[in-house]
Amino acid sequence: MWKYYALLFTAVALVLAYTYVADPGDVLLDSGAEMGSAESVRCRISYRDPGGTTHEAVWLYHHHDTAWEFGRVVESDEKGSQR
């Protein structure tokens, strides 16, 4: 019976390792505050998607009580550029 558990554990470990190594997530290239006030701030974000296209966007954050919360995407470069 222990052989089945060992095989199951090995299979799960391989799936998790593959997901960790081969996950094609977005790569953050640059970020920074653009303009803001005590209540809100605009952050310029630059990232590359798995296809190699670079995108830029401006995200608006609002300050509520003691934490900053994401509000919305103010402007975005929809077409992107290949790199």
DSSP file (Angstrom, degrees, kcal/mol; ACC not computed):
  #  RESIDUE AA STRUCTURE BP1 BP2  ACC     N-H-->O    O-->H-N    N-H-->O    O-->H-N    TCO  KAPPA ALPHA  PHI   PSI    X-CA   Y-CA   Z-CA
    1    1 A M    >>        0   0    0      0, 0.0     4,-1.4     0, 0.0     3,-0.7   0.000 360.0 360.0 360.0 -35.5    0.0    0.0    0.0
    2    2 A W  H 3>  +     0   0    0      1,-0.2     4,-2.4     2,-0.2     5,-0.2   0.793 360.0  64.6 -63.9 -26.3    2.8    2.4    0.8
    3    3 A K  H 3> S+     0   0    0      1,-0.2     4,-2.4     2,-0.2    -1,-0.2   0.884 101.1  50.0 -63.4 -38.1    4.0    2.1   -2.9
    4    4 A Y  H <> S+     0   0    0     -3,-0.7     4,-2.6     2,-0.2    -1,-0.2   0.896 110.8  48.5 -67.6 -40.1    0.8    3.7   -4.0
    5    5 A Y  H  X S+     0   0    0     -4,-1.4     4,-2.7     2,-0.2    -2,-0.2   0.900 112.0  49.3 -66.0 -39.9    1.2    6.6   -1.6
    6    6 A A  H  X S+     0   0    0     -4,-2.4     4,-2.4     2,-0.2    -2,-0.2   0.909 112.5  47.9 -64.3 -42.0    4.8    7.1   -2.7
    7    7 A L  H  X S+     0   0    0     -4,-2.4     4,-2.4     2,-0.2    -2,-0.2   0.910 113.0  48.1 -64.7 -42.6    3.7    7.1   -6.3
    8    8 A L  H  X S+     0   0    0     -4,-2.6     4,-2.4     2,-0.2    -2,-0.2   0.918 112.2  49.1 -63.1 -44.5    0.9    9.5   -5.6
    9    9 A F  H  X S+     0   0    0     -4,-2.7     4,-2.4     1,-0.2    -2,-0.2   0.911 111.8  49.1 -61.5 -43.2    3.3   11.8   -3.7
   10   10 A T  H  X S+     0   0    0     -4,-2.4     4,-2.3     2,-0.2    -2,-0.2   0.904 110.9  50.0 -63.3 -42.5    5.8   11.7   -6.5
   11   11 A A  H  X S+     0   0    0     -4,-2.4     4,-2.2     2,-0.2    -2,-0.2   0.921 112.4  46.7 -63.6 -44.3    3.1   12.5   -9.1
   12   12 A V  H  X S+     0   0    0     -4,-2.4     4,-2.5     1,-0.2    -2,-0.2   0.907 111.9  51.2 -64.6 -41.7    1.8   15.5   -7.1
   13   13 A A  H  X S+     0   0    0     -4,-2.4     4,-2.4     1,-0.2    -2,-0.2   0.894 110.2  49.5 -62.9 -40.1    5.4   16.7   -6.5
   14   14 A L  H  X S+     0   0    0     -4,-2.3     4,-2.5     2,-0.2    -1,-0.2   0.902 110.9  49.2 -66.1 -41.1    6.1   16.5  -10.2
   15   15 A V  H  X S+     0   0    0     -4,-2.2     4,-2.4     2,-0.2    -2,-0.2   0.926 113.3  46.6 -64.1 -44.5    3.0   18.5  -11.1
   16   16 A L  H  X S+     0   0    0     -4,-2.5     4,-2.3     2,-0.2    -2,-0.2   0.903 112.7  49.7 -64.9 -40.9    3.8   21.2   -8.6
   17   17 A A  H  X S+     0   0    0     -4,-2.4     4,-2.4     2,-0.2     5,-0.3   0.915 111.7  48.6 -64.1 -42.7    7.4   21.4   -9.8
   18   18 A Y  H  X S+     0   0    0     -4,-2.5     4,-3.0     1,-0.2    -2,-0.2   0.915 111.9  49.4 -62.9 -42.8    6.2   21.7  -13.4
   19   19 A T  H  X S+     0   0    0     -4,-2.4     4,-0.8     1,-0.2    -2,-0.2   0.900 113.2  47.0 -63.2 -40.8    3.7   24.4  -12.5
   20   20 A Y  H  < S+     0   0    0     -4,-2.3    -2,-0.2    -5,-0.2    -1,-0.2   0.907 120.6  36.4 -68.0 -42.1    6.3   26.4  -10.6
   21   21 A V  H  < S+     0   0    0     -4,-2.4    -2,-0.2     1,-0.2    -3,-0.2   0.891 125.0  36.2 -80.1 -41.2    9.0   26.1  -13.3
   22   22 A A  H  < S+     0   0    0     -4,-3.0    -1,-0.2    -5,-0.3    -2,-0.2   0.312  77.2 129.5-101.1   8.3    6.9   26.4  -16.5
   23   23 A D     <  -     0   0    0     -4,-0.8     2,-1.6    -5,-0.2    -4,-0.0  -0.503  50.5-148.3 -67.2 118.9    4.2   28.9  -15.3
   24   24 A P        +     0   0    0      0, 0.0    -1,-0.1     0, 0.0    27,-0.1  -0.375  36.8 159.5 -87.9  60.4    4.1   31.6  -18.0
   25   25 A G        -     0   0    0     -2,-1.6     2,-0.1     1,-0.1    23,-0.0  -0.253  47.6 -84.1 -78.3 168.2    3.1   34.5  -15.8
   26   26 A D        -     0   0    0     23,-0.1     2,-0.5     1,-0.1    23,-0.2  -0.404  38.3-136.0 -69.4 147.4    3.6   38.2  -16.5
   27   27 A V  E     -A   48   0A   0     21,-2.8    21,-2.6    -2,-0.1     2,-0.5  -0.938  12.6-134.8-109.5 120.6    7.0   39.7  -15.7
   28   28 A L  E     +A   47   0A   0     -2,-0.5    19,-0.3    19,-0.2     3,-0.1  -0.626  26.5 175.6 -75.3 122.6    7.0   43.1  -14.0
   29   29 A L  E     -     0   0A   0     17,-2.8     2,-0.3    -2,-0.5    18,-0.2   0.851  59.5 -12.5 -95.9 -43.2    9.5   45.3  -15.7
   30   30 A D  E     +A   46   0A   0     16,-1.8    16,-2.8     2,-0.0    -1,-0.3  -0.991  54.7 178.5-159.5 150.4    9.1   48.7  -13.9
   31   31 A S  E     +A   45   0A   0     -2,-0.3     2,-0.3    14,-0.2    14,-0.2  -0.986  11.6 151.7-152.4 155.2    6.7   50.5  -11.6
   32   32 A G  E     -A   44   0A   0     12,-1.4    12,-2.8    -2,-0.3     2,-0.3  -0.937  46.7 -87.8-177.6 156.9    6.6   53.9   -9.9
   33   33 A A  E     -A   43   0A   0     -2,-0.3    10,-0.3    10,-0.2     3,-0.1  -0.577  33.7-177.0 -76.2 133.6    4.3   56.6   -8.5
   34   34 A E  E     -     0   0A   0      8,-3.5     2,-0.3     1,-0.4    -1,-0.2   0.892  61.6 -29.3 -96.9 -55.2    3.3   59.1  -11.2
   35   35 A M  E    S+A   42   0A   0      7,-0.7     7,-3.2     2,-0.0    -1,-0.4  -0.971  70.9 148.4-159.0 155.7    1.2   61.6   -9.3
   36   36 A G  E     -A   41   0A   0     -2,-0.3     5,-0.3     5,-0.3     2,-0.2  -0.985  27.4-139.6-172.8-177.6   -1.0   61.6   -6.2
   37   37 A S        -     0   0    0      3,-3.7    -2,-0.0    -2,-0.3     0, 0.0  -0.731  52.2 -79.0-142.5-169.9   -2.5   63.1   -3.1
   38   38 A A  S    S+     0   0    0     -2,-0.2     3,-0.1     1,-0.2    24,-0.0   0.737 129.8  40.0 -71.4 -21.0   -3.2   62.0    0.4
   39   39 A E  S    S+     0   0    0      1,-0.2    24,-3.1    23,-0.1     2,-0.3   0.738 124.7  13.3 -99.8 -27.5   -6.3   60.2   -0.8
   40   40 A S  E     - B   0  62A   0     22,-0.2    -3,-3.7    28,-0.1     2,-0.3  -0.986  54.9-165.6-149.8 157.0   -5.2   58.6   -4.1
   41   41 A V  E     -AB  36  61A   0     20,-2.2    20,-2.8    -2,-0.3     2,-0.5  -0.997  16.4-137.3-144.3 143.7   -2.1   57.9   -6.1
   42   42 A R  E     -AB  35  60A   0     -7,-3.2    -8,-3.5    -2,-0.3    -7,-0.7  -0.877  19.1-163.3-101.3 132.0   -1.4   56.9   -9.7
   43   43 A C  E     -AB  33  59A   0     16,-3.0    16,-3.0    -2,-0.5     2,-0.5  -0.967  11.4-143.3-118.3 126.8    1.1   54.1  -10.3
   44   44 A R  E     -AB  32  58A   0    -12,-2.8   -12,-1.4    -2,-0.5     2,-0.4  -0.785  22.1-168.6 -88.8 125.9    2.7   53.5  -13.7
   45   45 A I  E     -AB  31  57A   0     12,-3.2    12,-2.5    -2,-0.5     2,-0.4  -0.942  10.8-170.5-118.8 135.0    3.2   49.8  -14.3
   46   46 A S  E     +AB  30  56A   0    -16,-2.8   -17,-2.8    -2,-0.4   -16,-1.8  -0.995  19.1 161.8-124.5 126.8    5.2   48.2  -17.2
   47   47 A Y  E     -AB  28  55A   0      8,-2.3     8,-3.4    -2,-0.4     2,-0.5  -0.972  32.2-134.3-144.9 158.1    5.1   44.5  -17.7
   48   48 A R  E     -AB  27  54A   0    -21,-2.6   -21,-2.8    -2,-0.3     6,-0.2  -0.955  21.7-143.5-115.0 129.3    5.8   41.8  -20.3
   49   49 A D    >   -     0   0    0      4,-2.4     3,-2.3    -2,-0.5   -24,-0.1  -0.326  36.2 -93.6 -83.8 171.5    3.2   39.0  -21.0
   50   50 A P  T 3  S+     0   0    0      0, 0.0   -25,-0.1     0, 0.0    -1,-0.1   0.748 124.0  61.4 -59.3 -24.3    4.2   35.4  -21.8
   51   51 A G  T 3  S-     0   0    0      2,-0.1     3,-0.1   -27,-0.1    -3,-0.0   0.520 119.5-107.6 -79.6  -4.9    4.1   36.2  -25.5
   52   52 A G  S <  S+     0   0    0     -3,-2.3    31,-1.4     1,-0.3     2,-0.4   0.490  73.0 139.7  92.7   4.7    6.8   38.8  -25.2
   53   53 A T  E     - C   0  82A   0     29,-0.2    -4,-2.4    30,-0.1     2,-0.4  -0.685  45.5-139.7 -85.0 132.5    4.6   41.8  -25.6
   54   54 A T  E     -BC  48  81A   0     27,-3.5    27,-1.7    -2,-0.4     2,-0.3  -0.787  21.8-172.2 -94.0 132.4    5.4   44.8  -23.3
   55   55 A H  E     -B   47   0A   0     -8,-3.4    -8,-2.3    -2,-0.4     2,-0.4  -0.890  10.9-158.4-122.2 152.0    2.4   46.7  -21.9
   56   56 A E  E     +B   46   0A   0     -2,-0.3    21,-3.1    21,-0.3     2,-0.3  -0.988  17.7 166.9-127.8 142.1    2.2   49.9  -19.9
   57   57 A A  E     -BD  45  76A   0    -12,-2.5   -12,-3.2    -2,-0.4     2,-0.5  -0.974  30.7-133.1-148.0 159.0   -0.7   50.9  -17.7
   58   58 A V  E     -BD  44  75A   0     17,-2.8    16,-2.6    -2,-0.3    17,-0.9  -0.978  23.6-162.2-117.3 119.2   -1.6   53.4  -15.0
   59   59 A W  E     -BD  43  73A   0    -16,-3.0   -16,-3.0    -2,-0.5     2,-0.5  -0.829   8.6-143.0-103.5 139.2   -3.3   52.0  -11.9
   60   60 A L  E     -BD  42  72A   0     12,-3.0    11,-3.3    -2,-0.4    12,-1.0  -0.893  15.8-168.6-104.6 124.4   -5.2   54.2   -9.5
   61   61 A Y  E     -BD  41  70A   0    -20,-2.8   -20,-2.2    -2,-0.5     2,-0.4  -0.899   4.9-155.2-112.2 142.5   -5.0   53.4   -5.8
   62   62 A H  E     -BD  40  69A   0      7,-2.9     7,-3.1    -2,-0.4     2,-0.6  -0.906  15.0-129.5-115.9 144.4   -7.3   54.9   -3.0
   63   63 A H  E     + D   0  68A   0    -24,-3.1     2,-0.5    -2,-0.4     5,-0.2  -0.844  28.2 179.7 -94.5 119.1   -6.4   55.3    0.7
   64   64 A H  E >   - D   0  67A   0      3,-2.8     3,-2.5    -2,-0.6     2,-0.7  -0.982  59.1 -50.1-122.2 120.7   -9.2   53.9    2.9
   65   65 A D  T 3  S-     0   0    0     -2,-0.5    -2,-0.0     1,-0.3     3,-0.0  -0.374 124.9 -17.8  56.5-100.5   -8.9   54.0    6.7
   66   66 A T  T 3  S+     0   0    0     -2,-0.7     2,-0.3     2,-0.0    -1,-0.3   0.283 125.1  64.2-119.0   9.8   -5.4   52.5    7.2
   67   67 A A  E <  S-D   64   0A   0     -3,-2.5    -3,-2.8    -5,-0.0     2,-0.4  -0.948  71.5-122.8-137.2 154.2   -4.8   50.7    3.9
   68   68 A W  E     -D   63   0A   0     -2,-0.3     2,-0.4    -5,-0.2    -5,-0.2  -0.807  30.5-165.8 -93.2 135.7   -4.3   51.4    0.2
   69   69 A E  E     -D   62   0A   0     -7,-3.1    -7,-2.9    -2,-0.4     2,-0.2  -0.952  26.2-108.1-125.5 143.6   -6.8   49.6   -2.1
   70   70 A F  E     +D   61   0A   0     -2,-0.4    -9,-0.2    -9,-0.2     3,-0.1  -0.504  34.9 179.7 -67.4 130.9   -6.7   49.2   -5.9
   71   71 A G  E     -     0   0A   0    -11,-3.3     2,-0.3     1,-0.3   -10,-0.2   0.888  47.1 -56.8 -96.7 -66.1   -9.3   51.4   -7.6
   72   72 A R  E     -D   60   0A   0    -12,-1.0   -12,-3.0   -14,-0.0     2,-0.7  -0.975  50.6 -83.7-168.6 170.0   -9.1   50.9  -11.3
   73   73 A V  E     -D   59   0A   0     -2,-0.3   -14,-0.2   -14,-0.2     3,-0.1  -0.827  36.7-170.3 -87.5 116.9   -6.9   51.0  -14.4
   74   74 A V  E     -     0   0A   0    -16,-2.6     2,-0.3    -2,-0.7    -1,-0.2   0.938  68.3  -4.6 -77.1 -49.2   -6.9   54.7  -15.5
   75   75 A E  E     -D   58   0A   0    -17,-0.9   -17,-2.8     2,-0.0     2,-0.3  -0.989  67.3-171.5-145.0 151.9   -5.2   54.2  -18.9
   76   76 A S  E     -D   57   0A   0     -2,-0.3     2,-1.2   -19,-0.2   -19,-0.2  -0.999  30.4-125.7-147.1 145.1   -3.6   51.3  -20.6
   77   77 A D        -     0   0    0    -21,-3.1   -21,-0.3    -2,-0.3     4,-0.1  -0.782  33.2-179.7 -88.4  94.7   -1.5   50.5  -23.6
   78   78 A E  S    S+     0   0    0     -2,-1.2    -1,-0.2     1,-0.2   -21,-0.0   0.861  74.3  47.4 -68.6 -38.1   -3.8   47.9  -25.2
   79   79 A K  S    S-     0   0    0     -3,-0.1    -1,-0.2     1,-0.1    -2,-0.1   0.852  89.1-169.7 -77.1 -33.4   -1.7   47.1  -28.3
   80   80 A G        -     0   0    0    -24,-0.1     2,-0.3   -27,-0.1   -25,-0.2  -0.056  20.5 -97.7  70.9-179.0    1.6   46.7  -26.5
   81   81 A S  E     -C   54   0A   0    -27,-1.7   -27,-3.5    -4,-0.1     2,-0.2  -0.998  26.8-116.8-141.0 141.7    5.0   46.5  -28.2
   82   82 A Q  E      C   53   0A   0     -2,-0.3   -29,-0.2   -29,-0.2   -30,-0.1  -0.552 360.0 360.0 -78.7 140.0    7.0   43.4  -29.1
   83   83 A R              0   0    0    -31,-1.4    -1,-0.1    -2,-0.2   -30,-0.1   0.276 360.0 360.0-138.7 360.0   10.5   43.0  -27.5
